[in-house]
């Protein structure tokens, strides 16, 4: 059976990885396998679902509340 190592490393800038392998000679040939992490697939949502989601994130305010806020903002300009 061939000896094998299981190493974990981080991807460096430039999408490079660096590994250190003990007990090999300079010039030896090795095989390297890279196993990428599984990324969960995003569920595709319909346009109606997107619209509903955006509506639910906004707070529903009355016209009076909005008018009051605008009036207060305009009054602050005069100060």
Secondary structure, DSSP 8 states (H G I E B T S, - for coil): -----------BTTTB-----TT--TT-------------------HHHHHHHHHHHS----HHHHHHHHHHHHHHHH-
